[in-house]
Amino acid sequence: ECNSKYLDEGLYSLMCPAVSTAGKYQLDVNFADIKGVLTPIRFSPFDVVIHPGHATPETTEVSSGGLEVDIGTGQKVVRFNSHVGLFGSFVVAAKDMFANEVNVGGNRFIARVKGDINAEPSDRLVRVIDQGNGHYTFAYKVSYASSYQIDVAMLTNSGIHGEYYL
């Protein structure tokens, strides 16, 4: 339900509630006569497309390559089994504040491997590849068998916001 306000010379302003789910919608605009009978205005209904907003680190998440559901807790967890000397990868899907997947690239992430103190400096690097569609591939390689953690952070206008996925 939208609220209308008469402005001047047959011009109205409509205030409608925000929609949090991206997608295609129709907006029906009707005029009520003196008896309350509703008649659609010309060209109504109107097609409206709601696009996702800007990506936020709070809702952005790993979408493939190690995502599991913990049987005990039912929570999403990220675990990887990689091979020494070979590249491993995972994909992060950027999402807006309402968890709608963002469908364009351009977000900036930084990531690094942490763990074994014997790790080569080059092993600490994680390559981030922007797929241009809201998905980002993170590629990493380690030279020693050990347990590692990969820290991932999203760069935003207000600085670095850490979201640790692994």
PAZAPA-4460 file (N, C-alpha, C; in steps of 0.05 Angstrom, whole numbers, plus 32768, in hexadecimal, padded with zeros to 4 digits):
% residues 166
    n_x    n_y    n_z   ca_x   ca_y   ca_z    c_x    c_y    c_z   seq   type   mol
   8011   7FE8   8000   8000   8000   8000   8012   8019   8000     1      E     A
   800D   802B   7FEE   801C   8044   7FEB   800B   805B   7FF5     2      C     A
   8019   8070   7FFE   800B   8088   8006   800F   809D   7FF0     3      N     A
   7FF9   80AB   7FE9   7FFA   80BF   7FD4   7FF6   80DB   7FE0     4      S     A
   8002   80EE   7FD2   7FFF   810A   7FDB   7FFB   811B   7FC1     5      K     A
   7FE6   812B   7FC2   7FE0   813C   7FAB   7FF4   8153   7FAC     6      Y     A
   8002   8158   7F96   8015   816E   7F94   8009   8187   7F88     7      L     A
   8001   8185   7F6E   7FF6   819C   7F60   7FEF   8194   7F43     8      D     A
   7FDA   819F   7F38   7FD3   819C   7F1C   7FD1   817E   7F14     9      E     A
   7FC5   816E   7F24   7FC1   8152   7F1E   7FDA   8140   7F23    10      G     A
   7FEE   814B   7F2F   8007   813D   7F35   8006   8132   7F52    11      L     A
   800C   8119   7F55   800D   810C   7F6F   8029   8101   7F75    12      Y     A
   802F   80FF   7F8E   8047   80F2   7F97   803F   80D8   7FA5    13      S     A
   804C   80C1   7F9D   8047   80A8   7FAA   805E   80A0   7FBB    14      L     A
   8059   8098   7FD4   806D   808D   7FE6   8066   8070   7FEB    15      M     A
   8077   805E   7FE3   8072   8041   7FE6   8087   8035   7FF8    16      C     A
   807F   8020   8007   8093   8013   8019   80AA   8007   8009    17      P     A
   80C1   8007   8015   80D9   7FFB   8008   80D5   7FDD   8005    18      A     A
   80E1   7FD3   7FF0   80E1   7FB6   7FEB   80FD   7FAC   7FEF    19      V     A
   8101   7F97   7FFF   811C   7F8E   8005   8126   7F78   7FF3    20      S     A
   8114   7F6C   7FE3   811C   7F57   7FD1   811E   7F61   7FB5    21      T     A
   8136   7F5E   7FA9   813A   7F66   7F8D   8128   7F55   7F7B    22      A     A
   811E   7F61   7F66   810E   7F52   7F53   80FC   7F65   7F43    23      G     A
   80EA   7F58   7F33   80D7   7F67   7F23   80BC   7F68   7F31    24      K     A
   80B1   7F7F   7F31   8097   7F84   7F3F   8084   7F94   7F2D    25      Y     A
   806B   7F94   7F34   8058   7FA5   7F27   804B   7FB8   7F3B    26      Q     A
   8048   7FD1   7F33   803C   7FE5   7F44   8021   7FED   7F37    27      L     A
   800C   7FE6   7F45   7FF1   7FED   7F3C   7FE9   8008   7F48    28      D     A
   7FE2   801B   7F38   7FDA   8035   7F41   7FBD   803A   7F39    29      V     A
   7FAC   803E   7F4C   7F8F   8042   7F47   7F86   805D   7F52    30      N     A
   7F70   8066   7F46   7F63   807E   7F4F   7F48   8077   7F5B    31      F     A
   7F43   8081   7F73   7F29   807C   7F7F   7F16   8093   7F7A    32      A     A
   7EFE   808C   7F6F   7EEB   80A1   7F6A   7EDC   80A8   7F85    33      D     A
   7EC9   80B9   7F83   7EBB   80C3   7F9B   7EAD   80AC   7FAB    34      I     A
   7EA6   8097   7F9C   7E98   8080   7FA9   7EAC   806B   7FB3    35      K     A
   7EC6   8070   7FAE   7EDB   805D   7FB6   7EE1   8047   7FA2    36      G     A
   7ED6   804A   7F8A   7EDB   8036   7F75   7EF6   803B   7F69    37      V     A
   7F07   8027   7F69   7F22   8029   7F5F   7F23   8025   7F41    38      L     A
   7F32   8036   7F32   7F36   8034   7F16   7F54   8037   7F11    39      T     A
   7F60   8024   7F02   7F7D   8027   7EFD   7F82   8040   7EEC    40      P     A
   7F98   804E   7EF3   7FA0   8065   7EE3   7FAC   805A   7EC9    41      I     A
   7FAF   806B   7EB5   7FB9   8064   7E9B   7FD4   8057   7E9D    42      R     A
   7FD8   8041   7E8F   7FF1   8032   7E8E   7FF7   8021   7EA7    43      F     A
   7FE5   8022   7EBB   7FE9   8012   7ED3   7FE1   7FF5   7ECD    44      S     A
   7FEF   7FE1   7ED6   8005   7FE1   7EE9   801F   7FE8   7EDC    45      P     A
   8032   7FF2   7EEC   804D   7FF9   7EE3   8061   7FE4   7EEB    46      F     A
   8073   7FDD   7ED9   8088   7FCB   7EE0   809E   7FD9   7EEF    47      D     A
   80A7   7FCE   7F05   80BC   7FD9   7F16   80D1   7FC4   7F1B    48      V     A
   80EA   7FCB   7F17   8100   7FB9   7F1C   8110   7FC4   7F34    49      V     A
   8112   7FB3   7F48   8122   7FBA   7F60   813D   7FAB   7F5E    50      I     A
   8152   7FBB   7F5D   816D   7FB0   7F5A   817A   7FAC   7F76    51      H     A
   818D   7F9A   7F78   819B   7F97   7F92   81AA   7FB1   7F98    52      P     A
   81AE   7FB6   7FB2   81BD   7FCE   7FBA   81DB   7FC8   7FBA    53      G     A
   81EB   7FD8   7FC7   8207   7FD4   7FC9   820E   7FBD   7FDB    54      H     A
   8224   7FAF   7FD4   822C   7F98   7FE4   8235   7FA0   8000    55      A     A
   822F   7F90   8013   8238   7F95   802E   8246   7F7C   8039    56      T     A
   825B   7F80   8049   8269   7F69   8054   8259   7F58   8067    57      P     A
   8245   7F63   8073   8234   7F54   8086   8224   7F3E   807A    58      E     A
   821D   7F41   8060   820C   7F2D   8053   821B   7F1E   803D    59      T     A
   8232   7F28   8034   8241   7F1B   801F   824C   7F01   802B    60      T     A
   824C   7EEB   801A   8254   7ED1   8025   8261   7EBF   8010    61      E     A
   826F   7EAB   801A   827A   7E96   8008   8262   7E87   7FFB    62      V     A
   8263   7E84   7FE1   824D   7E77   7FD3   8255   7E5C   7FC8    63      S     A
   826E   7E56   7FC5   8277   7E3B   7FBC   8294   7E37   7FC3    64      S     A
   829B   7E1D   7FC2   82B7   7E16   7FC7   82BE   7E12   7FE4    65      G     A
   82AE   7E03   7FF2   82B5   7DFE   800E   829E   7E04   8021    66      G     A
   8288   7E0E   8017   8272   7E15   8028   8263   7DFB   8030    67      L     A
   8260   7DF7   804A   8252   7DE0   8054   823F   7DE8   806A    68      E     A
   822D   7DD6   8071   821B   7DDB   8087   8223   7DC7   809D    69      V     A
   822A   7DD2   80B4   8233   7DC2   80CB   821B   7DB1   80D4    70      D     A
   821F   7D96   80D5   8209   7D84   80DC   81FF   7D89   80F8    71      I     A
   8211   7D8F   810A   8209   7D93   8126   81FA   7DAD   812B    72      G     A
   8203   7DC3   811F   81F7   7DDD   8125   81E4   7DE7   810F    73      T     A
   81E7   7DDC   80F7   81D6   7DE6   80E1   81E1   7E01   80D6    74      G     A
   81F7   7E0A   80E0   8203   7E24   80D7   8214   7E1F   80BE    75      Q     A
   8216   7E34   80AD   8228   7E34   8097   8245   7E37   80A1    76      K     A
   8256   7E26   8097   8273   7E28   809D   8282   7E24   8083    77      V     A
   829B   7E2E   8083   82AC   7E2C   806C   82C4   7E1C   8073    78      V     A
   82C9   7E06   8065   82E0   7DF5   806A   82EC   7DEE   804F    79      R     A
   8306   7DEE   804E   8314   7DE7   8035   8328   7DD1   803A    80      F     A
   832B   7DC0   8027   8341   7DAD   8027   8350   7DB3   800D    81      N     A
   8368   7DBD   800F   8378   7DC4   7FF8   8390   7DB2   7FF6    82      S     A
   839D   7DB4   7FDF   83B5   7DA4   7FDA   83CD   7DB6   7FD8    83      H     A
   83E3   7DAE   7FE4   83FB   7DBD   7FE4   8404   7DC3   7FC7    84      V     A
   840A   7DDC   7FC2   8415   7DE4   7FA8   8400   7DE8   7F92    85      G     A
   83E7   7DE2   7F98   83D2   7DE6   7F84   83BF   7DFC   7F8D    86      L     A
   83B4   7E0A   7F79   83A2   7E20   7F80   8387   7E14   7F8A    87      F     A
   837D   7E20   7F9F   8362   7E1B   7FA8   8352   7E34   7FA4    88      G     A
   8338   7E32   7FA4   8328   7E4A   7FA0   830D   7E47   7FAD    89      S     A
   8301   7E5E   7FB0   82E5   7E5F   7FBA   82D9   7E79   7FAE    90      F     A
   82BE   7E7A   7FAF   82B0   7E91   7FA3   82A0   7E9F   7FB9    91      V     A
   82A1   7EB9   7FB8   8292   7ECA   7FCB   827D   7ED8   7FBA    92      V     A
   8264   7ED8   7FC4   824E   7EE6   7FB6   8248   7EFF   7FC6    93      A     A
   824A   7F16   7FB9   8245   7F30   7FC6   8226   7F33   7FC8    94      A     A
   821D   7F3C   7FE0   8201   7F40   7FE5   81FC   7F5B   7FF2    95      K     A
   81E4   7F66   7FED   81DD   7F80   7FF8   81D3   7F7C   8015    96      D     A
   81CA   7F91   8022   81C2   7F90   803D   81A9   7F7F   8042    97      M     A
   819A   7F78   802D   8183   7F67   802F   8189   7F4A   8026    98      F     A
   81A3   7F44   8021   81AC   7F2A   8018   81A5   7F24   7FFB    99      A     A
   819F   7F39   7FEB   819B   7F35   7FCE   81B6   7F33   7FC2   100      N     A
   81BA   7F1F   7FB0   81D4   7F1D   7FA2   81D8   7F35   7F90   101      E     A
   81EF   7F41   7F92   81F7   7F58   7F81   81FF   7F4C   7F66   102      V     A
   81F6   7F57   7F50   81FB   7F4B   7F36   820F   7F5B   7F25   103      N     A
   821E   7F6C   7F32   8234   7F7B   7F24   824D   7F78   7F34   104      V     A
   8264   7F7C   7F27   827E   7F7B   7F35   8285   7F96   7F40   105      G     A
   829F   7F99   7F46   82AA   7FB2   7F4F   82AF   7FB5   7F6D   106      G     A
   82A7   7FA1   7F7C   82AD   7FA1   7F99   82CA   7F9A   7F9C   107      N     A
   82D6   7FA3   7FB2   82F2   7F9D   7FB7   82F5   7F8D   7FD0   108      R     A
   8305   7F77   7FCE   830A   7F66   7FE4   8328   7F63   7FE8   109      F     A
   8331   7F5E   8000   834C   7F56   8005   834B   7F3C   8015   110      I     A
   835F   7F2B   8010   835F   7F11   801E   837C   7F09   8022   111      A     A
   8381   7EFA   8038   839C   7EEF   803D   8399   7ED5   804C   112      R     A
   83AE   7EC5   8047   83AF   7EAB   8055   83BF   7EAF   806F   113      V     A
   83B4   7EA5   8084   83C1   7EA6   809F   83C4   7E89   80A9   114      K     A
   83D8   7E85   80B8   83DB   7E6A   80C4   83F8   7E64   80C9   115      G     A
   8401   7E4E   80BE   841C   7E43   80C2   8431   7E58   80BE   116      D     A
   8442   7E5C   80D3   8457   7E70   80D1   846C   7E6A   80BC   117      I     A
   846D   7E51   80B2   847F   7E49   809D   8475   7E50   8081   118      N     A
   845D   7E5B   807F   8451   7E61   8065   8462   7E75   8056   119      A     A
   8465   7E70   803C   8474   7E82   802A   8465   7E9D   8029   120      E     A
   8473   7EB3   8026   8465   7ECD   8023   8451   7ECD   800C   121      P     A
   8459   7EC0   7FF6   8447   7EBF   7FDF   842E   7EAE   7FE5   122      S     A
   8430   7E9B   7FF8   8419   7E8B   8000   8404   7E9C   800F   123      D     A
   840C   7EB2   801A   83FA   7EC3   8029   83E7   7ED3   8016   124      R     A
   83EE   7ED3   7FFD   83DE   7EE3   7FEA   83C6   7ED3   7FE0   125      L     A
   83B0   7EE0   7FDE   8398   7ED5   7FD2   8390   7EE6   7FBB   126      V     A
   838D   7EDA   7FA4   8384   7EE9   7F8C   8366   7EEB   7F8C   127      R     A
   835C   7F04   7F88   833F   7F08   7F87   8338   7F10   7F6B   128      V     A
   8326   7F00   7F5F   831E   7F05   7F43   8301   7F0D   7F42   129      I     A
   82FD   7F26   7F39   82E1   7F31   7F36   82D5   7F25   7F1D   130      D     A
   82BF   7F15   7F21   82B2   7F09   7F0A   82A0   7F1C   7EFB   131      Q     A
   829C   7F35   7F06   828B   7F49   7EF9   826D   7F45   7EFD   132      G     A
   8266   7F31   7F0D   8249   7F2B   7F11   8241   7F29   7F2E   133      N     A
   8252   7F35   7F40   824D   7F33   7F5C   825A   7F1B   7F6A   134      G     A
   8268   7F0A   7F5A   8276   7EF3   7F65   8294   7EF9   7F62   135      H     A
   82A3   7EF0   7F76   82C0   7EF4   7F78   82CD   7EDA   7F7E   136      Y     A
   82E1   7ED2   7F6D   82EF   7EB9   7F72   8309   7EC0   7F81   137      T     A
   830E   7EB1   7F96   8326   7EB5   7FA7   8337   7E9C   7FA2   138      F     A
   834F   7EA0   7F97   8362   7E8A   7F91   837A   7E8C   7FA4   139      A     A
   8382   7E76   7FAF   8398   7E75   7FC2   83A8   7E5B   7FBE   140      Y     A
   83C1   7E5B   7FC8   83D2   7E44   7FC5   83E4   7E43   7FDE   141      K     A
   83E9   7E2C   7FE9   83FB   7E2A   8000   8410   7E15   7FF9   142      V     A
   8428   7E18   8005   843F   7E07   7FFF   8444   7DF2   8014   143      S     A
   8437   7DF4   802B   843B   7DE1   8041   8420   7DD7   804A   144      Y     A
   8420   7DBD   8051   8408   7DB1   805D   8405   7DBC   8079   145      A     A
   83EF   7DC8   807F   83E9   7DD4   8099   83CC   7DDD   809A   146      S     A
   83C5   7DE9   80B0   83AA   7DF5   80B2   83AE   7E13   80AF   147      S     A
   839D   7E1F   809F   839E   7E3B   8098   8383   7E48   809C   148      Y     A
   8383   7E62   809D   836B   7E72   809E   836E   7E86   8088   149      Q     A
   8358   7E8B   8079   8359   7EA1   8065   8346   7EB7   806F   150      I     A
   8352   7ECE   8073   8342   7EE5   807C   833A   7EF5   8063   151      D     A
   8321   7EFB   8062   8316   7F0A   804B   8308   7F23   8056   152      V     A
   830E   7F3A   804A   8301   7F53   8052   82F8   7F62   803A   153      A     A
   82E1   7F70   803D   82D6   7F80   8027   82DE   7F9D   802C   154      M     A
   82E8   7FAA   8017   82EE   7FC7   8019   82D4   7FD6   8013   155      L     A
   82CD   7FE9   8024   82B5   7FF9   801F   82BD   8016   8021   156      T     A
   82AA   8028   801C   82B0   8045   801E   82B9   804E   8039   157      N     A
   82B1   803E   804E   82B8   8046   8069   82D0   8036   8073   158      S     A
   82DF   8028   8061   82F7   801A   8069   82F4   7FFC   8065   159      G     A
   8306   7FEE   8072   8306   7FD0   8070   82F3   7FC5   8085   160      I     A
   82E2   7FB4   807C   82CF   7FA6   808E   82D6   7F88   808C   161      H     A
   82DE   7F7D   80A2   82E6   7F61   80A2   82CE   7F4E   80A5   162      G     A
   82CE   7F3B   8094   82BB   7F25   8096   82CD   7F0C   8091   163      E     A
   82D0   7EFC   80A5   82E2   7EE6   80A2   82D2   7ECD   809B   164      Y     A
   82D7   7EC4   8083   82C6   7EAE   8078   82D2   7E93   807F   165      Y     A
   82EC   7E92   8084   82F9   7E77   8087   8306   7E75   80A1   166      L     A
***
